[in-house]
Amino acid sequence: MADGSNISASHGVEVVTFGCRLNAYESEQARARALADGLTDAVVFNTCAVTGEAVRQARQAIRKARRERPGSKIVVTGCAAQIDPAAFAAMDEVDLVLGNAEKTQAGAYALAEKGSGEDKVRAADIMTLRRTGGHLVDGLRERARAYVEVQNGCDHRCTFCIIPFGRGNSRSVPSREVVAHVRRLATSGVAEVVLTGVDLTSWGADLENRPLGALVAAILREVPELPRLRLSSIDAAEIDDELMACLAGEERLCPYLHLSLQSGDDMILKRMKRRHSREQALDLIARVRAVRPDVAFGADFIAGFPTEEEAMFEQTVSFVEEAGLSFLHVFPYSARPGTPAARMPAVPGAVTKDRAARLRASGDAALVRHLDRQVGRTVPVLVEKPGVGRAPDFTEIAFEGEAPVGAITSMTLTGHDGRRALA
């Protein structure tokens, strides 16, 4: 869950990305497809629907783009476009609206040259999709690592979330396709591959009910030349035995788990329709630590969820220290029209803002505790850019000296500045 935008351009096709890492990944595919379809002067908006504010920002950016590039074609795609294509088609600034399934289809962007009226919309019923195509593993590549989308969609219905209606039901990329792509990446010199998806730990449920651990084990077994494999955000309710075994016995599987927790209070978790309790989350963290002592944990939390009382919020604050978390992503609750939570009694905005600030402060203190524990360790650091790298447990490291981007270099951690370790 994120908002904001990232703008990048190539050969006259500019892609404006709102939202999550998965959208950024798919924006690379959208750019390549638009160019292949012959667009030479266009702005593609890959929208997010996680909050009403994200949709408002997208509409504002579209109007601004039309003022700044009056002759360019404007294409709108992504989750907000999938959920409400008519609203974007009604904008005079927009030439074409593509659904999430259509944004990587051959020929889709060519329609921007002739779109008008109802012809402006190409968005199939996302709920009818039953397969994630192999194109989804073509991915977003940074200089140091590559992101591989292995799953899309979500079968769960958390009360605050509209994303399943933008992404559809859970669909998995077959293991053999993922393994083949990871092998190509490793052969090309990629040091770290990150597996990503909308609901990553549901991978394989539509493939003879295979667990994510089976995919992870296959990658590690069949691509021995890959130095590091990392998981993106996962659901604490769905870590299978095979994945636990990989964490215990496979050093190349990075010892970092980012958990989609959202709250540390059982009543709020129930009202969110999450599938874990506070105790189950704590138990999971303890079990992983027992088999992988060097593991670090991050988590997503929502502050100010409807009906959240002060005592409930304090349960989340206390969870951070009790669980020994290291990295927090904190989001003030923002109502999304069309979700059950939007109809629940709201927490006043000022209270929500204050709680988010307090929870972020708790996260800052947790990070300092984590960094204190790192001082004196010697760790393999993946160099992300000159002077900056990342340890296997996701600790960001600022270092002196020179090391090539994409290389893994052993470094001794000498201190920290409260945000990053120093080496």
DRENDO-1510 file (C-alpha; in Angstrom, 1 decimal, always signed):
<recs>
REC; n; res; u; v; w
REC; 1; MET; +0.0; +0.0; +0.0 .
REC; 2; ALA; +1.5; +3.3; -1.1 .
REC; 3; ASP; +0.8; +6.5; -2.8 .
REC; 4; GLY; +2.7; +9.1; -4.7 .
REC; 5; SER; +4.2; +8.7; -8.2 .
REC; 6; ASN; +7.3; +8.0; -10.0 .
REC; 7; ILE; +7.9; +9.4; -13.5 .
REC; 8; SER; +10.2; +8.0; -16.1 .
REC; 9; ALA; +10.5; +8.4; -19.8 .
REC; 10; SER; +11.9; +6.6; -22.8 .
REC; 11; HIS; +11.7; +7.5; -26.5 .
REC; 12; GLY; +8.7; +9.9; -26.1 .
REC; 13; VAL; +6.7; +7.4; -24.0 .
REC; 14; GLU; +6.4; +8.6; -20.4 .
REC; 15; VAL; +5.1; +6.3; -17.7 .
REC; 16; VAL; +3.7; +7.8; -14.5 .
REC; 17; THR; +3.4; +5.2; -11.8 .
REC; 18; PHE; +1.2; +5.5; -8.7 .
REC; 19; GLY; +1.3; +3.0; -5.8 .
REC; 20; CYS; +3.1; -0.2; -5.0 .
REC; 21; ARG; +6.3; -1.9; -6.2 .
REC; 22; LEU; +4.1; -4.3; -8.3 .
REC; 23; ASN; +2.8; -1.3; -10.3 .
REC; 24; ALA; +6.3; -0.1; -10.8 .
REC; 25; TYR; +7.2; -3.5; -12.1 .
REC; 26; GLU; +4.3; -3.6; -14.5 .
REC; 27; SER; +5.0; +0.0; -15.7 .
REC; 28; GLU; +8.2; -1.4; -17.3 .
REC; 29; GLN; +6.0; -3.9; -19.2 .
REC; 30; ALA; +3.5; -1.2; -20.1 .
REC; 31; ARG; +6.3; +1.1; -21.5 .
REC; 32; ALA; +7.7; -1.8; -23.6 .
REC; 33; ARG; +4.3; -2.7; -24.9 .
REC; 34; ALA; +3.4; +0.9; -25.8 .
REC; 35; LEU; +6.6; +1.3; -27.7 .
REC; 36; ALA; +6.1; -2.0; -29.5 .
REC; 37; ASP; +2.6; -0.9; -30.4 .
REC; 38; GLY; +4.0; +2.2; -32.2 .
REC; 39; LEU; +3.3; +5.0; -29.7 .
REC; 40; THR; +6.0; +7.7; -30.0 .
REC; 41; ASP; +4.5; +10.6; -28.1 .
REC; 42; ALA; +2.4; +9.4; -25.1 .
REC; 43; VAL; +1.9; +9.5; -21.4 .
REC; 44; VAL; +0.8; +6.3; -19.7 .
REC; 45; PHE; -0.7; +6.6; -16.2 .
REC; 46; ASN; -0.5; +3.4; -14.2 .
REC; 47; THR; -2.9; +4.2; -11.4 .
REC; 48; CYS; -3.5; +3.0; -7.8 .
REC; 49; ALA; -6.8; +2.5; -6.1 .
REC; 50; VAL; -5.8; +1.7; -2.6 .
REC; 51; THR; -7.3; +5.0; -1.3 .
REC; 52; GLY; -9.6; +7.7; -2.6 .
REC; 53; GLU; -6.6; +10.1; -2.3 .
REC; 54; ALA; -4.6; +7.9; -4.7 .
REC; 55; VAL; -7.4; +8.2; -7.3 .
REC; 56; ARG; -7.6; +12.0; -6.8 .
REC; 57; GLN; -3.9; +12.4; -7.3 .
REC; 58; ALA; -4.0; +10.4; -10.6 .
REC; 59; ARG; -6.8; +12.5; -12.0 .
REC; 60; GLN; -4.9; +15.7; -11.0 .
REC; 61; ALA; -1.8; +14.4; -12.7 .
REC; 62; ILE; -3.7; +13.5; -15.9 .
REC; 63; ARG; -5.0; +17.1; -16.2 .
REC; 64; LYS; -1.6; +18.5; -15.6 .
REC; 65; ALA; -0.1; +16.2; -18.3 .
REC; 66; ARG; -2.6; +17.4; -20.8 .
REC; 67; ARG; -1.7; +21.0; -20.1 .
REC; 68; GLU; +2.0; +20.3; -20.4 .
REC; 69; ARG; +1.9; +17.9; -23.4 .
REC; 70; PRO; -1.2; +19.0; -25.4 .
REC; 71; GLY; -0.3; +16.9; -28.5 .
REC; 72; SER; +0.5; +13.6; -26.6 .
REC; 73; LYS; -1.8; +10.6; -26.3 .
REC; 74; ILE; -2.9; +10.0; -22.8 .
REC; 75; VAL; -3.5; +6.4; -21.7 .
REC; 76; VAL; -4.8; +5.4; -18.2 .
REC; 77; THR; -4.4; +1.9; -16.8 .
REC; 78; GLY; -3.9; +0.2; -13.4 .
REC; 79; CYS; -6.2; -0.6; -10.6 .
REC; 80; ALA; -8.2; +2.6; -10.5 .
REC; 81; ALA; -8.8; +2.4; -14.2 .
REC; 82; GLN; -9.9; -1.3; -13.8 .
REC; 83; ILE; -12.3; -0.5; -11.0 .
REC; 84; ASP; -13.9; +2.6; -12.5 .
REC; 85; PRO; -13.0; +2.8; -16.2 .
REC; 86; ALA; -16.0; +5.0; -17.1 .
REC; 87; ALA; -14.8; +7.8; -14.7 .
REC; 88; PHE; -11.5; +8.1; -16.5 .
REC; 89; ALA; -13.0; +7.7; -20.0 .
REC; 90; ALA; -15.3; +10.6; -19.2 .
REC; 91; MET; -12.2; +12.9; -18.8 .
REC; 92; ASP; -11.7; +14.9; -22.0 .
REC; 93; GLU; -7.9; +14.7; -21.4 .
REC; 94; VAL; -7.9; +10.9; -21.8 .
REC; 95; ASP; -7.5; +9.1; -25.1 .
REC; 96; LEU; -7.6; +5.4; -23.9 .
REC; 97; VAL; -8.4; +3.5; -20.8 .
REC; 98; LEU; -6.9; +0.0; -20.4 .
REC; 99; GLY; -7.7; -2.5; -17.7 .
REC; 100; ASN; -5.0; -4.4; -15.7 .
REC; 101; ALA; -5.3; -7.4; -18.0 .
REC; 102; GLU; -5.0; -5.3; -21.2 .
REC; 103; LYS; -2.1; -3.1; -20.2 .
REC; 104; THR; +0.4; -5.8; -21.4 .
REC; 105; GLN; -1.5; -7.1; -24.4 .
REC; 106; ALA; -0.1; -6.7; -27.9 .
REC; 107; GLY; -1.9; -4.0; -29.9 .
REC; 108; ALA; -3.7; -2.5; -26.9 .
REC; 109; TYR; -1.9; +0.8; -27.0 .
REC; 110; ALA; -2.4; +1.3; -30.7 .
REC; 111; LEU; -6.1; +1.9; -29.9 .
REC; 112; ALA; -5.0; +5.3; -28.5 .
REC; 113; GLU; -4.7; +6.6; -32.0 .
REC; 114; LYS; -8.4; +6.1; -32.7 .
REC; 115; GLY; -10.2; +5.9; -29.3 .
REC; 116; SER; -13.3; +8.0; -28.8 .
REC; 117; GLY; -16.5; +7.6; -26.8 .
REC; 118; GLU; -17.1; +4.0; -25.7 .
REC; 119; ASP; -14.1; +3.0; -27.8 .
REC; 120; LYS; -11.9; +4.7; -25.2 .
REC; 121; VAL; -12.3; +1.7; -22.8 .
REC; 122; ARG; -10.7; -1.7; -23.0 .
REC; 123; ALA; -11.2; -3.3; -19.6 .
REC; 124; ALA; -12.4; -6.9; -19.3 .
REC; 125; ASP; -14.0; -8.4; -16.2 .
REC; 126; ILE; -10.9; -9.0; -14.1 .
REC; 127; MET; -12.7; -11.7; -12.1 .
REC; 128; THR; -12.9; -13.9; -15.1 .
REC; 129; LEU; -9.2; -14.3; -15.5 .
REC; 130; ARG; -7.9; -17.7; -14.4 .
REC; 131; ARG; -4.2; -17.5; -15.5 .
REC; 132; THR; -1.3; -15.2; -15.1 .
REC; 133; GLY; +0.6; -15.2; -18.3 .
REC; 134; GLY; +4.4; -15.7; -18.7 .
REC; 135; HIS; +4.8; -12.1; -19.6 .
REC; 136; LEU; +4.5; -11.3; -15.9 .
REC; 137; VAL; +8.0; -12.6; -15.3 .
REC; 138; ASP; +9.7; -10.1; -17.7 .
REC; 139; GLY; +10.0; -7.6; -14.9 .
REC; 140; LEU; +11.5; -4.6; -13.4 .
REC; 141; ARG; +15.3; -4.7; -13.1 .
REC; 142; GLU; +17.4; -2.4; -11.1 .
REC; 143; ARG; +21.2; -2.3; -11.5 .
REC; 144; ALA; +21.6; -4.5; -8.3 .
REC; 145; ARG; +18.6; -6.7; -8.3 .
REC; 146; ALA; +15.6; -7.9; -10.3 .
REC; 147; TYR; +11.9; -8.2; -9.3 .
REC; 148; VAL; +10.0; -11.2; -10.6 .
REC; 149; GLU; +6.2; -11.2; -10.4 .
REC; 150; VAL; +5.1; -14.7; -9.7 .
REC; 151; GLN; +1.5; -14.1; -8.6 .
REC; 152; ASN; -1.3; -11.6; -9.2 .
REC; 153; GLY; -4.7; -11.0; -7.7 .
REC; 154; CYS; -6.1; -11.9; -4.3 .
REC; 155; ASP; -8.9; -14.2; -3.0 .
REC; 156; HIS; -9.3; -12.5; +0.3 .
REC; 157; ARG; -11.6; -9.6; +1.2 .
REC; 158; CYS; -10.1; -7.4; +3.9 .
REC; 159; THR; -12.6; -4.8; +4.8 .
REC; 160; PHE; -10.3; -1.9; +4.0 .
REC; 161; CYS; -9.1; -3.1; +0.7 .
REC; 162; ILE; -10.4; -2.5; -2.8 .
REC; 163; ILE; -7.5; -4.1; -4.6 .
REC; 164; PRO; -9.0; -7.5; -5.4 .
REC; 165; PHE; -11.5; -5.7; -7.6 .
REC; 166; GLY; -8.7; -4.1; -9.5 .
REC; 167; ARG; -6.5; -7.2; -9.7 .
REC; 168; GLY; -8.9; -10.1; -9.8 .
REC; 169; ASN; -8.6; -13.5; -8.1 .
REC; 170; SER; -5.3; -15.0; -7.2 .
REC; 171; ARG; -3.4; -16.4; -10.2 .
REC; 172; SER; +0.1; -18.0; -10.2 .
REC; 173; VAL; +2.9; -18.1; -12.8 .
REC; 174; PRO; +3.9; -21.8; -13.1 .
REC; 175; SER; +7.1; -22.9; -11.3 .
REC; 176; ARG; +8.9; -23.9; -14.5 .
REC; 177; GLU; +8.4; -20.5; -16.1 .
REC; 178; VAL; +9.6; -18.7; -12.9 .
REC; 179; VAL; +12.7; -21.0; -12.5 .
REC; 180; ALA; +13.6; -20.5; -16.2 .
REC; 181; HIS; +13.4; -16.7; -15.9 .
REC; 182; VAL; +15.4; -16.6; -12.6 .
REC; 183; ARG; +18.1; -18.7; -14.3 .
REC; 184; ARG; +18.3; -16.2; -17.2 .
REC; 185; LEU; +18.6; -13.4; -14.7 .
REC; 186; ALA; +21.3; -15.1; -12.7 .
REC; 187; THR; +23.2; -16.1; -15.8 .
REC; 188; SER; +23.2; -12.4; -16.9 .
REC; 189; GLY; +24.8; -11.4; -13.6 .
REC; 190; VAL; +21.9; -10.4; -11.3 .
REC; 191; ALA; +23.0; -11.0; -7.7 .
REC; 192; GLU; +19.6; -10.8; -6.1 .
REC; 193; VAL; +16.1; -11.7; -7.2 .
REC; 194; VAL; +13.0; -10.6; -5.4 .
REC; 195; LEU; +9.8; -12.6; -5.7 .
REC; 196; THR; +6.7; -10.4; -5.7 .
REC; 197; GLY; +3.0; -10.5; -6.1 .
REC; 198; VAL; -0.3; -9.0; -4.8 .
REC; 199; ASP; -0.7; -11.9; -2.3 .
REC; 200; LEU; +2.6; -13.7; -2.6 .
REC; 201; THR; +2.0; -16.5; -0.1 .
REC; 202; SER; -1.0; -17.6; -2.0 .
REC; 203; TRP; +1.2; -18.6; -4.9 .
REC; 204; GLY; +0.4; -22.1; -6.1 .
REC; 205; ALA; -3.1; -22.4; -4.7 .
REC; 206; ASP; -4.4; -22.6; -8.3 .
REC; 207; LEU; -1.5; -24.9; -9.4 .
REC; 208; GLU; -2.5; -28.2; -7.8 .
REC; 209; ASN; -2.5; -26.4; -4.4 .
REC; 210; ARG; +1.3; -26.1; -4.3 .
REC; 211; PRO; +2.7; -23.9; -1.5 .
REC; 212; LEU; +5.1; -20.9; -2.0 .
REC; 213; GLY; +7.8; -22.9; -0.3 .
REC; 214; ALA; +7.8; -25.4; -3.2 .
REC; 215; LEU; +8.6; -22.5; -5.6 .
REC; 216; VAL; +11.3; -21.1; -3.4 .
REC; 217; ALA; +12.9; -24.6; -3.0 .
REC; 218; ALA; +12.8; -25.2; -6.7 .
REC; 219; ILE; +14.5; -21.9; -7.5 .
REC; 220; LEU; +17.3; -22.5; -4.9 .
REC; 221; ARG; +17.7; -26.1; -6.0 .
REC; 222; GLU; +17.7; -25.5; -9.8 .
REC; 223; VAL; +19.5; -22.1; -10.0 .
REC; 224; PRO; +22.6; -22.7; -7.8 .
REC; 225; GLU; +24.3; -19.7; -9.4 .
REC; 226; LEU; +21.9; -17.2; -7.9 .
REC; 227; PRO; +23.6; -15.6; -4.9 .
REC; 228; ARG; +20.4; -14.3; -3.2 .
REC; 229; LEU; +16.7; -14.9; -3.3 .
REC; 230; ARG; +14.4; -12.5; -1.4 .
REC; 231; LEU; +10.6; -12.4; -0.7 .
REC; 232; SER; +8.5; -9.3; -0.8 .
REC; 233; SER; +5.6; -8.7; +1.6 .
REC; 234; ILE; +3.9; -11.8; +2.8 .
REC; 235; ASP; +0.8; -12.8; +4.8 .
REC; 236; ALA; +1.6; -14.1; +8.3 .
REC; 237; ALA; -1.3; -16.5; +7.9 .
REC; 238; GLU; +0.2; -18.4; +5.0 .
REC; 239; ILE; +3.8; -19.5; +5.7 .
REC; 240; ASP; +4.0; -23.2; +4.8 .
REC; 241; ASP; +6.2; -25.9; +6.2 .
REC; 242; GLU; +8.4; -26.0; +3.1 .
REC; 243; LEU; +9.0; -22.3; +3.2 .
REC; 244; MET; +9.9; -22.6; +6.8 .
REC; 245; ALA; +12.4; -25.4; +5.9 .
REC; 246; CYS; +14.0; -23.1; +3.3 .
REC; 247; LEU; +14.4; -20.3; +5.8 .
REC; 248; ALA; +16.0; -22.8; +8.2 .
REC; 249; GLY; +18.4; -24.5; +5.8 .
REC; 250; GLU; +19.0; -22.2; +2.8 .
REC; 251; GLU; +21.5; -19.4; +3.5 .
REC; 252; ARG; +20.8; -17.9; +0.0 .
REC; 253; LEU; +17.2; -17.2; +1.0 .
REC; 254; CYS; +17.5; -13.8; +2.6 .
REC; 255; PRO; +16.7; -13.7; +6.4 .
REC; 256; TYR; +14.1; -10.9; +6.1 .
REC; 257; LEU; +10.3; -11.2; +6.2 .
REC; 258; HIS; +8.0; -8.2; +5.7 .
REC; 259; LEU; +4.7; -9.1; +7.2 .
REC; 260; SER; +1.3; -7.7; +6.2 .
REC; 261; LEU; +0.0; -7.4; +9.8 .
REC; 262; GLN; -2.0; -4.1; +9.8 .
REC; 263; SER; -2.7; -4.1; +13.5 .
REC; 264; GLY; -1.6; -5.7; +16.8 .
REC; 265; ASP; -5.1; -5.7; +18.3 .
REC; 266; ASP; -7.4; -8.7; +17.9 .
REC; 267; MET; -10.6; -6.8; +17.7 .
REC; 268; ILE; -9.3; -4.5; +15.0 .
REC; 269; LEU; -7.8; -7.5; +13.1 .
REC; 270; LYS; -11.2; -9.2; +13.2 .
REC; 271; ARG; -12.9; -6.0; +11.9 .
REC; 272; MET; -10.3; -5.8; +9.2 .
REC; 273; LYS; -11.1; -9.4; +8.3 .
REC; 274; ARG; -7.5; -10.4; +8.6 .
REC; 275; ARG; -6.8; -14.1; +9.0 .
REC; 276; HIS; -4.4; -14.0; +11.9 .
REC; 277; SER; -4.6; -13.0; +15.5 .
REC; 278; ARG; -2.0; -11.1; +17.6 .
REC; 279; GLU; -0.9; -14.3; +19.2 .
REC; 280; GLN; -0.6; -16.2; +15.9 .
REC; 281; ALA; +1.6; -13.4; +14.5 .
REC; 282; LEU; +3.9; -13.5; +17.6 .
REC; 283; ASP; +4.1; -17.3; +17.4 .
REC; 284; LEU; +5.1; -17.2; +13.7 .
REC; 285; ILE; +7.8; -14.7; +14.4 .
REC; 286; ALA; +9.1; -16.8; +17.3 .
REC; 287; ARG; +9.1; -20.0; +15.1 .
REC; 288; VAL; +11.0; -18.3; +12.3 .
REC; 289; ARG; +13.6; -16.9; +14.8 .
REC; 290; ALA; +14.0; -20.4; +16.3 .
REC; 291; VAL; +15.2; -21.8; +12.9 .
REC; 292; ARG; +16.9; -18.6; +11.6 .
REC; 293; PRO; +18.3; -16.5; +14.4 .
REC; 294; ASP; +19.7; -13.9; +12.1 .
REC; 295; VAL; +16.3; -13.0; +10.7 .
REC; 296; ALA; +14.8; -9.5; +10.8 .
REC; 297; PHE; +11.2; -8.6; +10.4 .
REC; 298; GLY; +9.3; -5.6; +9.0 .
REC; 299; ALA; +5.6; -5.0; +9.0 .
REC; 300; ASP; +2.8; -2.9; +7.5 .
REC; 301; PHE; +0.4; -1.2; +10.0 .
REC; 302; ILE; -2.6; +1.0; +9.6 .
REC; 303; ALA; -3.2; +3.7; +12.2 .
REC; 304; GLY; -6.6; +5.0; +12.9 .
REC; 305; PHE; -8.7; +2.2; +11.5 .
REC; 306; PRO; -12.4; +2.8; +12.0 .
REC; 307; THR; -13.6; +2.0; +15.6 .
REC; 308; GLU; -10.0; +1.9; +16.8 .
REC; 309; GLU; -9.9; +3.0; +20.5 .
REC; 310; GLU; -6.8; +4.3; +22.2 .
REC; 311; ALA; -6.3; +1.0; +24.1 .
REC; 312; MET; -6.5; -0.9; +20.8 .
REC; 313; PHE; -3.9; +1.4; +19.2 .
REC; 314; GLU; -1.6; +0.8; +22.2 .
REC; 315; GLN; -1.8; -2.9; +21.5 .
REC; 316; THR; -0.2; -2.2; +18.1 .
REC; 317; VAL; +2.5; +0.0; +19.6 .
REC; 318; SER; +3.4; -2.6; +22.2 .
REC; 319; PHE; +3.4; -5.3; +19.5 .
REC; 320; VAL; +6.3; -3.6; +17.8 .
REC; 321; GLU; +8.6; -4.1; +20.7 .
REC; 322; GLU; +7.2; -7.4; +21.9 .
REC; 323; ALA; +7.7; -8.9; +18.4 .
REC; 324; GLY; +11.2; -7.3; +18.0 .
REC; 325; LEU; +10.3; -5.7; +14.6 .
REC; 326; SER; +13.0; -3.7; +12.8 .
REC; 327; PHE; +11.3; -2.0; +9.9 .
REC; 328; LEU; +7.8; -0.4; +9.9 .
REC; 329; HIS; +5.6; +0.9; +7.1 .
REC; 330; VAL; +2.9; +3.0; +8.7 .
REC; 331; PHE; -0.2; +4.2; +6.9 .
REC; 332; PRO; -2.8; +6.5; +8.4 .
REC; 333; TYR; -6.2; +5.0; +7.5 .
REC; 334; SER; -7.8; +6.5; +4.5 .
REC; 335; ALA; -11.3; +5.4; +3.6 .
REC; 336; ARG; -11.7; +3.8; +0.2 .
REC; 337; PRO; -15.3; +4.1; -1.1 .
REC; 338; GLY; -16.8; +0.8; -1.9 .
REC; 339; THR; -15.2; -1.1; +1.0 .
REC; 340; PRO; -16.9; -2.2; +4.2 .
REC; 341; ALA; -14.5; -0.3; +6.4 .
REC; 342; ALA; -15.6; +3.0; +4.7 .
REC; 343; ARG; -19.0; +2.5; +6.3 .
REC; 344; MET; -17.7; +1.9; +9.8 .
REC; 345; PRO; -17.5; +4.6; +12.5 .
REC; 346; ALA; -14.5; +6.7; +11.6 .
REC; 347; VAL; -11.7; +7.8; +13.9 .
REC; 348; PRO; -11.3; +11.6; +13.8 .
REC; 349; GLY; -8.6; +12.7; +11.2 .
REC; 350; ALA; -6.5; +14.5; +13.8 .
REC; 351; VAL; -6.4; +11.4; +16.0 .
REC; 352; THR; -5.5; +9.2; +13.1 .
REC; 353; LYS; -2.7; +11.6; +12.1 .
REC; 354; ASP; -1.4; +11.6; +15.7 .
REC; 355; ARG; -1.5; +7.8; +16.0 .
REC; 356; ALA; +0.4; +7.4; +12.7 .
REC; 357; ALA; +3.1; +9.8; +14.0 .
REC; 358; ARG; +3.4; +7.9; +17.3 .
REC; 359; LEU; +3.6; +4.6; +15.5 .
REC; 360; ARG; +6.3; +5.9; +13.2 .
REC; 361; ALA; +8.2; +7.1; +16.2 .
REC; 362; SER; +7.9; +3.5; +17.6 .
REC; 363; GLY; +9.2; +2.2; +14.3 .
REC; 364; ASP; +12.2; +4.7; +14.4 .
REC; 365; ALA; +13.0; +3.4; +17.9 .
REC; 366; ALA; +12.7; -0.2; +16.7 .
REC; 367; LEU; +15.1; +0.5; +13.8 .
REC; 368; VAL; +17.7; +2.0; +16.2 .
REC; 369; ARG; +17.5; -1.1; +18.4 .
REC; 370; HIS; +18.1; -3.2; +15.3 .
REC; 371; LEU; +21.0; -1.1; +14.2 .
REC; 372; ASP; +22.6; -1.2; +17.6 .
REC; 373; ARG; +22.6; -5.0; +17.2 .
REC; 374; GLN; +24.5; -4.8; +13.9 .
REC; 375; VAL; +27.5; -2.9; +15.1 .
REC; 376; GLY; +30.6; -5.1; +14.9 .
REC; 377; ARG; +29.2; -7.6; +12.5 .
REC; 378; THR; +30.8; -8.5; +9.2 .
REC; 379; VAL; +28.1; -9.1; +6.6 .
REC; 380; PRO; +27.9; -9.6; +2.8 .
REC; 381; VAL; +26.6; -6.3; +1.3 .
REC; 382; LEU; +24.8; -6.0; -2.1 .
REC; 383; VAL; +26.0; -2.7; -3.5 .
REC; 384; GLU; +22.9; -0.8; -4.7 .
REC; 385; LYS; +24.6; +2.4; -5.8 .
REC; 386; PRO; +27.9; +4.1; -5.0 .
REC; 387; GLY; +28.4; +4.2; -1.2 .
REC; 388; VAL; +25.1; +2.4; -0.4 .
REC; 389; GLY; +24.3; -1.3; -0.1 .
REC; 390; ARG; +22.0; -3.7; +1.7 .
REC; 391; ALA; +22.7; -6.7; +4.0 .
REC; 392; PRO; +20.7; -9.9; +3.6 .
REC; 393; ASP; +18.5; -8.9; +6.5 .
REC; 394; PHE; +17.5; -5.7; +4.7 .
REC; 395; THR; +19.7; -3.4; +6.7 .
REC; 396; GLU; +20.7; -0.4; +4.6 .
REC; 397; ILE; +24.4; +0.3; +4.8 .
REC; 398; ALA; +26.4; +3.4; +3.9 .
REC; 399; PHE; +30.0; +2.6; +3.3 .
REC; 400; GLU; +33.3; +4.3; +2.6 .
REC; 401; GLY; +35.4; +3.3; -0.4 .
REC; 402; GLU; +34.5; +1.9; -3.8 .
REC; 403; ALA; +32.7; -1.2; -4.8 .
REC; 404; PRO; +31.0; -2.0; -8.1 .
REC; 405; VAL; +27.2; -1.7; -8.2 .
REC; 406; GLY; +25.6; -5.2; -8.2 .
REC; 407; ALA; +28.6; -6.8; -6.4 .
REC; 408; ILE; +28.3; -8.5; -3.1 .
REC; 409; THR; +31.1; -7.4; -0.8 .
REC; 410; SER; +32.0; -8.3; +2.7 .
REC; 411; MET; +31.9; -5.3; +5.1 .
REC; 412; THR; +32.3; -4.7; +8.8 .
REC; 413; LEU; +29.7; -2.5; +10.4 .
REC; 414; THR; +31.3; +0.1; +12.6 .
REC; 415; GLY; +28.2; +2.1; +13.7 .
REC; 416; HIS; +25.0; +3.7; +12.5 .
REC; 417; ASP; +23.3; +7.1; +12.1 .
REC; 418; GLY; +19.8; +6.0; +13.3 .
REC; 419; ARG; +18.7; +5.1; +9.8 .
REC; 420; ARG; +21.5; +3.2; +8.2 .
REC; 421; ALA; +24.4; +1.1; +9.4 .
REC; 422; LEU; +27.9; +2.5; +8.6 .
REC; 423; ALA; +30.7; +0.4; +7.2 .
</recs>
